[in-house]
């Protein structure tokens, strides 16, 4: 016994599936930066870049829950200096992570005005969208070199 509508049913299912797939009005979330990504070790950071390509050694800051990818720097210009290092055009800053530390690292900046063109309502929303879920805008704790960066709140 043959089924006369078997081909039509399969065609209808494929058409509905294609229509549903094309009808997504929710764009994907913005890409997050490599700086701030979770890590266990420094080699987890900046995948796809050749070793030594960054202007400064990659670092996984383990004082942040889940780790925090960044790299050493001496000036803001060291951040995003390597093609493919940064995924957005939002500014990054070179600052110490803690008081009493001479070592500086690159961080996604959430200083006033740096996030204003991102289409979000606040610095914390900017950090959550571009640095990662659960991150907010906070001070680096760098004393006189203090900057506002995207990081987990202390």
N, C-alpha and C positions, 0 to 999 in steps of 0.2 A: 504494500500500500504506500503510495507516495503522498507527500504533503505539498499541495499546490502553492502554499504561501510561504514556504520555507525561505526562499531567496528574498522575498519582500521583507520578511521579518528581520532577517540579518541586516539588510540594507537600512531598514528603519532604525535599528539599534546603532549602527555605525553613524548614521546622520545625527541622531540625538547626541551621541557621545562627542562628535566633532563640534556640534553647536554649543554644548556645555563647556567644552574646553576653550572655545573662542570667546565666550561671553564673560570672561573674568574681568570685572571692573576694578579689582583691587590690585594695584601694581605691586611688584615685589618690594620688600623693605630695602632701604638704601644699603649699599655695601658698607661694611664697617672697615675701619682702618686696621692695618697690621699691628701698629702700635696700640697696645691695650688688650690684645687678644690673650686668652688664657694659655698657660703653659706650665709644664713641669720642669723643663730644662731649656737652656738658651737655644738649643738646636731645634726646638719646636717653633721658634719665632722666624718670621719672614720667609716662609716656604717659597720656593721658586727663585729666590735670589742666590747668586753664587756666594760661597763663603768668602768673606773679605770684601764684598762689594759695598757694604754700608760704610759710611763715614763714622766709624766707631764700632766697637765690639757689641754684638747682640747680647742682651741680658734678659733673663727671666726673673723679675723681682718676686721673690718668694714671701715677702712680707704682706703681700696682697692675697686674699683668699682665692685660690685657683690659679695663682700666678698672673703676671702682667708682662707681656712682651714689650720691649723697648730696646734702645741701643744707646751706648755712651755718646756724648757729644761735648763740644766746647763752645758752640754758638748755635743760634737758631738756624743758621744756614746749613748746618750739618744734618738737620732733620729734613727729610724728603729730598735729599741731594742725589739719591740714586734712582734712576728710572725703575718704576715698578714698586718702589718702597711704599709710597703713599697711594691710596686709592681714591682720594678726594682732593680737592684744592683747599680744604680748610687748613688754617695755620696750625703748625706745631711749634712748641717752644722747647728750649733747652734749659733745664732747671734741675737743681738738686731735689731729690725725693724727700729728704728729711733734713731737719736742722742739724747743724754741725757736720754736714757731709760736704766735701769738696767735689765729689763726683757728680756730674750732671748727666741727665738722660732726656731723650725726646718724649714729649707727651702731646696729645691732642689738646689744643688750647680751648678753654671756654671763657676766656676773658671777655669783658664787655665788648660787644661789637663783632667778635670773631665768629659768633654763631648766628648773628642776626639775619643773614641771608639764607639760612638753612630751611626756612619755612616752618619752624617750630616755635612754641610759645615761651620756652625758658631755656636757660643754660643746662639744667638737669635733663630736660627732654632732648636737647641736642646731644648730650653725652650718651644717653640711652640709645638714641637712633644711630649715631655714627661711631661710637667707641664700643658699645655693647650693652646688652640688657643688664640692668642692675647697677650701672655706673652713673655717677652724678658729677657735678662740678664741685671741686674742693680745692683748697690751698695745698701747695706742695710742701709747705713747712720748711721752705728754704731760707728762712730768715730774711736778710735784706735782698735776696734774690728770689723771693717768694713769687710764684705764679699761680694762676688758676688753671687747673687741668681736669681732664676727664679721668676719674678713678673711682674705685669704691669709696664710699664715705667711711671715715675712721670710726 
